[in-house]
Each structure stands twice: as C-alpha cells, then as structure tokens.
Amino acid sequence: MRARPRTRPLVLGLLLRAGGVAHAAPAPDFAKQLPLEVSGWKRPARPQVYDASNLYEYLDGGAELYISFGVRRVLAFFYEKGKDREIKVDVFDMGTSHNAFGIFAHGRERIETEVGQGSEYSAGLLTFWKDRYYVSVLGYPETEESRAVVRALGRAVAALVPRNGPLPPLVGLLPRPHLVPASVRYFRHHVWLNSACFVAPDNLLGIGKGTEAVLARYAPPGGKHVLVLVEYADAKAAASARRTFAARYLGSPAAGVTRVKERFAGIRIVGRRAVVVLDAPSRAVAEQALGAAAGVIQQSK
C-alpha cells in the first residue's frame, strides 16, 4: 500500500550569495542512475512522471505550490520491501535553483545541512534542495531500517546533481543582524506571503508575474518583527504597490509607519524594490528595520 503523497513540503547555514537563475547544466538521468535496490528495498525500472498539467493527479491538494514556482517535471520512485513497506522518492525539477530553494524553504522549521544545499528530516521525511531540484524522500512507517535507507537514497539523488545553484539575489539583501535564518521564505505569488504572515485576502503588494519576494523574521532585543522585500519590474510598479499598500493597509496613501492592530507596520521604496515591515512592537523598531533594509539595498547598487 503506497503512502499518501505529502501535500506540503517541510520545509542555511545561509549562503547569502547572488547569482544567475537558469543555466544549461545537463539533467541527470535519475531513472538510469539511481540504484534499483538499496538494502533489499527495490523499485521498478521506470518512475512515474508528472508535470504541471497532471500534477494534481499525484499531489492531492498540494500541486498549486509547485505549479506557482514553475515546476517542470516530477519523477516519483517507489522503493518497496514486503507488504505495506515503502519509501517514496520524489524529484522535482523546478527549472531554476531559485525556485527549488523557494519550495524547500516554504515550510521548513530548522536549518540542517546533511544533504544537498539545505535539508530537513522529520518523522521519516527527508527534504532537501540542490541546484534546480527539490527532493522529498518519505519512508512510512518510520523504522530504524527505513530511516537509514531514506538517508542513503537522499545522498544518492544529491550525488547525481553535479553542482550547487545560487540563491535568489533578493535573499542576499536581507540584513544579517538578528535574522532568524530558518524563517527565510522566497516566493512569487501573494498567497505564500499570507501563508507565512497574513496581511490581507487581497494582493495589496502586487506580488505576481514579474515580481519576486522574500520574507524573514527578526528577533532583536527591541522586539520581534517581520521583514518583506519585493522586487518589481521597474520603479513605477514599485511606487504603485506602495500607494496601494499604504492606502489599504496603513490607512493613508502617504503613510510610512503606522500602528496596525496594536502593532506597527510600514513601507519604503528603494528604486524598484519595496521594503515592508510588519508586526513590529514599536514605531522605533519599525523605522529602524526599514532603514537597515534600505541601507543594504542602496549599498548593493
């Protein structure tokens, strides 16, 4: 009996470096190169193959996340050993390392570096990313034996990916002091902003086609808060998003930092990027956070 596909990826020693997105690295032939048997766990020669057009058939309720990040192809390998004992290996080709990182970071809870460029293991599920691939290896039910095979299969997949990929440059613009590394999220659809920190049902920041965004939590002595950076196609689009957000969330088109539901929020534009602070405990903390992020962006030019 096959375990039901995980519908939400669990989720640095942060390698905050900029770089390109897509590249022409040859794709590994996972179907030919992954072992057919590991410690008595065997798989069919051919994996199940999915793409954006039919991923809903495989991930009941979870396909939207991958599609929003531009998934290209998914290979599903099922290693079995006896009745009702299965290890599922899903290899998601996300097209770019930026997208693979975004999927991995979406729901992670801690930082681990056991496999690939970042990984997490919990209750039989190993997830990691490397270059343009996001990988999920699930052994259910979890046993000492299956746990060892899950990790071995994860290392086998990672070894077939010839090189690491760059993080989204926007991640490198997050100020370092007091950053909570495991909280960093990267996305290009506003619904994923709300899943990490609810703002509003509507897309007040205009996050969508032609934009990129990162979110991170900070824990300075003055009080915890959330920082969001959004990069738009041009300064005009950034200014338009600022007016909408200020008018509808802060209460006035000209607002900078304002009290919102007993906390403080604010927005500032630096060129074609918006810096947004949410859930700050005081006006001073919000203004300091806006200034620190704006300074990092200006220094990067």
N, C-alpha and C positions, 0 to 999 in steps of 0.2 A: 504493500500500500504506500503510495507516494505521499510524502509530507506536503501539506498545502504550501504553495509558494509564499514567501514572506512578502507582504504588500508594502512594507515601509523599510527603507534602508536605515540601519542604525548608524546611527552614524553607522600636533605639528610641532612635534618639536618644530614649530612653524619655520618653513624655509621661505622666508619672505623675499622672493626674487621675482623680477619681471621677466617677461619673455614673450615669444610669439605664441600663436594658438595652434593652427593646423599645420601639419607637416606631412611629408610623403614617406614616412617610415614604413617599411614593408610589414604587412599584417602577419602575425604568427599564424601558423596553421594548427590551431588548438586541437582540432579533431584528430589530426595525424600525430601530433607531438605529445599530447597528454597521455599518460600511461593508461592502458586498458584495464590494468589491475593493480591495486595497492593493498597489500596485506590481506588478500582474499576478497577485497571489495572489487567487483567487476562492473564494467559499463559496456553498453552497446558501442559498436564501432562508430555509428553516426549520432550526433547530438540532435536534439530538437532545435529548430531555427525559427526565430521570430524577428519582426521589425516593427516599425511604428504602426503599420497597417493592421497587424493582428496581435499585438502585444496584450490587448485586453483579454484575449482567449487564455493567456497564460497567467497574467497577474490580475486577478480579480480584484478591482478596486485600487490597484497601485500603479497602473500603466501611465496615468496622467503625469506623474512626476517625471518619469523618464522621457516621455514624449516632449514635455516642456523644455527639457535640456537637450533635445535634438538627438535622441538615441538612433543609431543607425542599424545595429543588428545585435541580437541576443542569441548566444549559444547556451543551451541547457543540457548538461550532462548528468546522468543519474547512475551513481555507483551503488550496487546492491550486494548484500550478503545475507542470504537467507530470507525468510519471510518477514515482512514489516521492518526491515533494517535497510535504511537508505541514506546516502549522502548526496546532496544535490549541489552541483557546481554551476552557477550562472555567470557567464562572462558577457558583460555589456560593453559593446563598442560605442562609446559616446561621441566619437568623431574628433574631439579635442581633449587635451588634458584639463582645460578649464572646466568643461562640462563634467568630466569624470570626478574632479575634485568637488564640484558643486553637489553631485549626487552623494558622494561619500560623506561630505560634511553636513548634509541636510539634517540628520538626526543623531549624529554621534554625541556621546556623553563624556568621553575622555580621550586622551591622547595616548596612542600606542604606536610603536614603530616595528613591530615584529615582522610584518610582511609589507612589501611594496613601499610606497611613499607615505603611508599612513594607514593604520589598521585599527580594528577593534574586534575583540572576541567576547561573547557573552552567551551563555546557555546553549552552546552547540553551534552558534552562528559566528563565523568569521567574515568580516567585510574589509576590503581594502581597495586602494586605487593605485594605479601605476600608469603613467603616460595617459593615453586616451581610454584606458579600460577601468571600469568599476567591476569588482568581482565580489560575489557572495557565495560562501560555501557553508551549507547547512547540514549538520548531522543530527537527525532526530529519530528516536530519543537519544539524548546525550549519554554516552558512556565513556569510560577511560579510553577504551579502544577507539571509538569513533572520534573522540577529541583529537587523538594523535593523527588519525587519518585525515581529518579536516585540515589540520595544520600542514600536513605533508602535501595535500592537494593544493592548498593556498600557495605554498612555496613553489610548487611545480608550475602553477599558472604564472606566478610573478617572474620566474626564471625565463619564461618564454618571451617576455616583453623585453626587447633589447635595451631600452633606455628609459630614464625618467623624463617626465614632462614638466613644463613650467606651470607655476601657479598663475591665476589671473593677476595681472599687474595691479588691479584695484585693491587686492588683498595687501599688497606691499605699501599702500598708502594709509593703512590703519596705524595710528600712533601706537608705539610699543608700551609705554608706561601704563601699568595697571590693567593691561589687556588680559582677558580670560581666554587663552588660546583655543580651548575646545568649543567655545561658543561661536567661532567664526563661521558664517554662512555666506555662500555665494549663489546668486540666482538672477534670473531674467524674467520672472513673472511675479506680479504683485501678490499672488496668493501665498507664495512662500515667505514673503515678508510677514504676512499675518499669521502664518503657522509658527513663526519664531517669536513674534512680538505683535500682537494685534493692534492695528492702527484704525482701520475703518473698513467697512464692506466694500467701499468704492476704491478705485485705484487713484488715490489723491496725489501720489508722486509720479504718476505717468510711467510706471515701470512696465516695460513690454518690449516689443520689437525695436531694435536699435538702441537699447539701454542695457547696462549691466549694473548690478548692485551687490554690495556686501553689507553684512550686519555683524556686529560684535558686541559683547557685553564687557563692561569695565567695572572694576571694584577698587576705586581709590579710597583713601581714608575718609574723604568727604562724603562718600555715598555712591552706591551702585547706580549705573545708568546704561542705556543702550545707545550705540552709535551706528548710523546708517550712512553709507556713501553710495551715491548713484551717479553714474556717468552717462550723459546724454549724447546724442549725435552732434549737437552744437550748443553754443551758449544761449541761443534763442529758446531752444527746447527746455534748457535748464531753468531759465527765467520764468517761463510759462508754468513749469511744475512748481516752482517756488510760490508763485501767486496763488495757485490752486490750493496747495497745502496750507499756506498761511491763512487764506480766507476761510477754509472749511475745517481746518483742524486747530489752528491757533486763534481763530476768531476775527482776524483782520488781514487784508491783503498786504499791509505794511508791517505786520508783526515780525519780530525777530525771535525773542524768547518770551514765553507766556506760561502762566500757570494753567495746567490742564488736569482736571480731576485730582487736585491736591498734590500734583507733582508738576515738573516743569519740562517743557519741550521747546525746541527752536530749530531754525533752519538758516543756513547761509550758503550763498552761491560763490564758487571759485571757478571762473571760466565756464566750462561745460559740465562741471561736477557740483552736485548738491551735497552738503553736509547736514545731517539731521540728527538731533539729539532727542531722545525720548526717555521718559520715566526718570528724570533727574530729581534729586531730593531738594535742590535749591536753585535759584536763579544763577548764583555764582558758579555752581558746578556745571550747569548747562552752558554758560558762557565760556567757561574755561575749556570745556570739551570741544565746543565749536571752534574756538581759537586754535587749539592744539591740532585738530584735524586740518583746518585751513592752512596752518603753517606747514604741515608735512606736504600737502598738495602743492603749495607755492614753491617749496624747496625742490620738488621733483621736476620742475619745468626746466 
